[in-house]
């Protein structure tokens, strides 16, 4: 199950108390203070881990607490520090302070980490308070409380290419054709309920990571069909492959679909709308698509389009090479 949002409560460990103790040995009946300091409490750390793909773990556990610091002991023994609690999240996770809504950290890359709740400081033992005028302090310092915070986690997938389009345009079929990903595919709209990732390899051109997001509807930027939640998964992409159902299955108008999707991108984020696009006219294995091809090309005359059939593989090589060239140009221009 793909989960891309979570709210969790984090508590760092408290610091251990300082110790009140005096040196008591044979022949030294009135030794000085030797109470040790308490150990610091463990902190709570969030760390990006490339083996994680979803925030599903936090659906079943939402409260986390690090270990306390141990109290100090006699003979100037310091208490053991509480062990830090490291919580793994997928790369691409944004950490928000739930109370203020401010971003604490965007964990983009593998091994990125942030201390979200700092452990309490250990209290000082009575040996620390001895002075020339106060030689037998009978008090010690208590450890401080560890920090507590509620955070919201929001996952944005990290991919080079985002595959967009209306429902049933063939996005998942294309992803399964160009990569080893096996998303659910069926001949009806909204088969894809959550984003899918796949790695596409292109011979000598290398490879790229593609994300297929569920079909978008008019009003997606306002949340229609959860469109706003899906759109954020392509915000990090460098390039968009816009899939159009050229056959007009289910009575759809290919050109209207193209305009609708681009309008939703613009309303959601002008930066996203300005991302380079490659347009793929899908379902060329159907007679209706062949018939519509000339008209669609005529209306999109200023845009380079690639007729393909994700089902049969027709035109896929040309589409992949165009994608690789565009990505290379974007990367070299950065």
Buried (B, 14 or more C-beta within 10 A) or exposed (E): EBBBEBEBBBBBBBBBBBBBBBBEEEEEEEEEBBBBBBBBBBBBBBBBBEEBBBBBBBEEEEEBBBBBBBBBBBEBBBBBBBBBBBBBBBBBBBBBBBEEEEEBBBBBEBEBBBBBBBBBBBBBBBBBBBEEEEEEBEEBBBBBBBBEBBBBBBBBBBBBBBBBBBBBBBBBBBBBBBBEBEBEBEEEBEBBEBBBBBBBEBEEBEEBBBBBBBBBBBBBBEEEBBBBBBBBBBBBBBBBBBBBBBBBBEEBEBBEBBEBBBBBBEBBBEEBBEBEBBBBBBBBBBEBBBEBBEEBBEEBEEEEBBBBBBBEEBBBEEBBBBBBEBBEEBEEEE
